[in-house]
């Protein structure tokens, strides 16, 4: 796992020495992604530069050094990631090899088959930049699910790209103009949906695509070309279906997952696994342990607050499996110390609160190993989120009601007075019965398309454009009503939508930045392309049945871990935001929400004041709405940028 960056200076305004100094600065900003080695390569005549920071995982020798040139000398490449089937590809390609890294196989596969065909044959996680010296074409590519990041765009006649925005910012041509529509989308979702970024003119390369830049025209970007489309692959898999029994599905999936896990355990450095004690991480750990001749290493962090502490469950699973287990209990003050680091770690506003424990877990794990396996992807592929269970139950019932009754009920839920309701019902029944929850429930009853309703369910602010005084907020393409088949079950639409949006731009971003900030590589067996395709072949009842998700995953896990150790309510991986914002973080929050700071950021004061006062003085559970706003304001302050 590494960090890459580079440029194509069309105007050629810098000498080779000046360009190399700039490239070194861009590359140096990614040292955390690759502390083991650094490399630079230039084509001075074309004005192209490639920079690389290496975290040595496979082939620790100099033969794995990057930027890497093909045997023919035609291509130069920087490659971040892992190709898990590289050994089979290497055998198929034949010939002689300098070393045994997967990067060399990637480069020679592209020379042999061409870029697009080679991309379809890679099973892994990656981002790459490839310069074709003969054709004078720059290619960028990203893996099927977007596990590895890749940003690109124009800045004053220079095409810039890199693993993180901080590398692009180090080039003097970079422009700091903010994209207000992207900021509005952030306030809605807590992340910026791709391909947008917080900066105008800078984009995220979408998952499963590559981009060819031939004759560069400053300010113009060619459209990415698709080699893998999760939406299309899910459609095909559903059409193919699965004709076997639940037991046969369990057997076939276990074999796939065992192979996917085995492939992700190939490394020339120490390796372990994140273990929360939940379904996904416990299953990955069990399969990892099954394929190992020695105890697997597992890692967990615990918290003082019992409602957020999963460490006892993880310890019980680790004990049963016989892993070499490491746990670290943290005080809340240690977790809060991460907050000032967030703008630097994430480069643009990012407000998933679980970024804090993920960072701390990665930091602790890196003290022992260089690679960690994770269970990310299980919720989206196998129906693990509570919202799927609730959506299945409610949408099924509401669809049987007359439209007039559904509209009337939705209107009534929208009229519930927030402060009074939350004081009374919240005190009696708890925060799950808050007015905001009923308002979302009301929108779910509307007979309009489930896609728009689900977007509202996933939104922190329903009209974020009003906070930023924008005429409208177009939202992300994946949320279009026509993006998924109308005859699908609402829950299947929710799951695939999450794969296209929340998984890519929240979950995978969170894990990549938190882990790589600590020079730790994280691998995801559940996000193997073969597992994805198989999951979408299965009937929904094999995944979500009787209000319980991950049915087939649980069946596999129970073959390795007793049911009573893992069967419990889903806890998540969060922090006590409400208590923090009412307690030790209140001065920090109030400083950010001062009228002059809101005005400088171009944020409407009235709605913010109402949310903050309701939270502080009327007990309204607004922490989930306030956190993205506070993160945005903190990020703008840290970057020295305004509106």
Secondary structure, DSSP 8 states (H G I E B T S, - for coil): -EEEEEEEESS--S-HHHHHHHHHHHHHTTGGG-BSEEEEEEETTTTEEEEEEE---S--SGGG-SSEE-TTSSEEEEEEEEETTHHHHHHHH-S--SS--HHHHHHHHHHHH-HHHHHHH--EEEEEEEEETTTTEEEEEE-TT--S--EEEEETTEEEEESSHHHHHTSTT----B-HHHHHHHHHHSS--TT--SBTTEEE--TTEEEEE-S--TT-----EES--HHHHHHHHHHH---S-HHHHHHHHHHHHHHHHHHTT--SS-EEEE--SSHHHHHHHHHHHHT-SS--EEEEEEESSGGG--HHHHHHHHHHHT-EEEEEEE-HHHHHTTGGGHHHHHSS----TTHHHHHHHHHHHHTT-SEEEE-TTHHHHHT-SHHHHHHHHHHHHHTTS-HHHHHHHHHHHHTS-HHHHHHHHHHHH-GGG-HHHHHHHHHHHSSS-HHHHHHHHT-SSTTHHHHTT-S-----GGG-GGGS-TTS-HHHHHHHHHHHTHIIIIIHHHHHHHHHTTT-EEEEGGG-HHHHHHHHHS-GGGTSBTTB--HHHHHHHTTTS-HHHH-S----S---HHHHHHTTTHHHHHHHT-HHHHHHHT--HHHHHHHHHHHHHS----HHHHHHHHHHHHHHHHHT---
